[in-house]
């Protein structure tokens, strides 16, 4: 049902508009790219008026500024068509032109302005804020190159630049907003004179809510030179040097830092962080001033959310503006800043907690260092400075009204570990907001079959009120069967795609076991591949023992400098090569590593998954969001008590979840045992044998000890306790086999996962932020 107030073309008008565009803008060409662009142009013509009218409706309302270095938005055409109810019309036009809609949608570049979960969460939040009526601007950077494109050569990762902008980006509008952002220079008596200025130019991507009910904005800052071209220098013969300032400005937004979980200690990264923070604040304050509002009322009009510490320099920047430009006293400025700023922590991993050397910060942002020292002086117990570094988590905490974690467990661990001291001083400040995902993209968009089955069972309306999935219970037999049928069809489709694109033949009747996420030691892809090796070895020993056939699917990128993660990818590739060619195991076991994991690939894999691998060392994965997407698409989770797995298990029921492994508490005590890995391996001959295969050249005869590094790590320091959790993981995997062998039993468990996952909608999360953090009520329809 379309919202009556929204002008959406009829199917016939949409068709006519696309054909018209094709002829006027593309010379009547009917290739995939031309059709894609013509369709995008027509959709943009529909979306922009929706967006403008929502901005008018939201005027004067308190709004959110969501500051994030990452927005992993993926492709937009499919989502937009679905939301506007034009998917069938688009299918028909494509068919008429001799194409399929899927192929047309496929040629849209997947905008990957993010690394992983943190960036995808920001994108889900944009969708939910626009849908529930929360006025919001997502502020980010317009990186010229998003996350690198991952290739696989000789089973190893290669990296090439991603170029989402190279053929123009139809979803953005160059905005009238632009601001000069200063860097370096000197401070005299509290007056900062920057020695370099780079222009921040806004580009707006309208974000329409479901069926055009409301809308928000994603505003991305591009770096441009204040003066792009020095004609004098050019005429003087310095043809290259004449563009020097432009080149240096453009370098700022050239790439997204491809690091998820480790601190990228580069000056350019800090420059990016400040550029985002300062431009976004300048934009907010410009609106506030233009509305004629006194500065003291800022907290009544804006809530700023810092997506992790990456934009935490926004705190000192706001202080600088309030003190140096608005003339406020330090204490009044701090009170005001705390009234608007909030901070989400996304990780407790020590290597990911940002800190900047005071030297570096003082060189790039001399006035900000002064202000940070004042803050540290005013709050001596906050731990803002330490070891000649500025600790950004402590700074963000000290300046925020609310600090939140992203799952119940993570929030509790935050209170006990990194922020224990600060939490004691400010016990009311930390709140939990468990992550969520948008069901528009992650059910209706990627799994139309499932959406159809749900609607057939409980009617419309659940996509914006996901807890209504609960109405699927008590499960009717027809519904369970319909869902199982959808899963089967999705698996057949994926199997065909794997055959066509990867040259791997898999049996759609096998269990599709999927682990897709960034490659990290704490996420333990090596635990999964070691179990795969052990399984293969046992299958070879007794191929007739009644094994449940498996297809092990992996995908994920490794940070370019993360050697161990790259070795894991290499190992998976070699195991796949050996196992897939083994006539003894044949269809019993296949292993696939899919290159270039991104949002679009996730949309293809999740609907076809039977088993979702969420196997991080307990206490390490702050939340996870893939885990939620799998559950709501009817996959069972095999997982540890980590992050949001805990809450997923509570909701879907322990009998529908394959739990294994140590708890976060047990992890800490186990790690204290000096030879924890060796004892675990001794007690588990299967693991010993699998590790041996990494050392004896089973997978790479020409270079037998190539993977000895992984084996040595697992049998030595094993910080992430792969060895200690292996036996229980094996047990849970065999339990999965038994459950899967009972097809009806499995189908019922899968259906219960769908029916009970409504709470994991990001609409619920956003309503939580609105009520507990931002103090914003929805704009009424
Ligand atoms: O944020 C997600 C969580 O679901 C994941 O569990 C968590 O790992 C992820 C430095 C990060 N935490 N920290 C980062 C990203 C980029 C970077 O440069 C750290 N990403 C997460 C959403 O809450």
Boltz pocket constraint, residues with backbone or C-beta under 6 A from the ligand:
constraints:
  - pocket:
      binder: B
      contacts: [[A, 115], [A, 116], [A, 117], [A, 118], [A, 121], [A, 257], [A, 259], [A, 260], [A, 261], [A, 262], [A, 308], [A, 345], [A, 346], [A, 347], [A, 352], [A, 406], [A, 435], [A, 620], [A, 621], [A, 622], [A, 623], [A, 624], [A, 625], [A, 643]]
      max_distance: 6.0
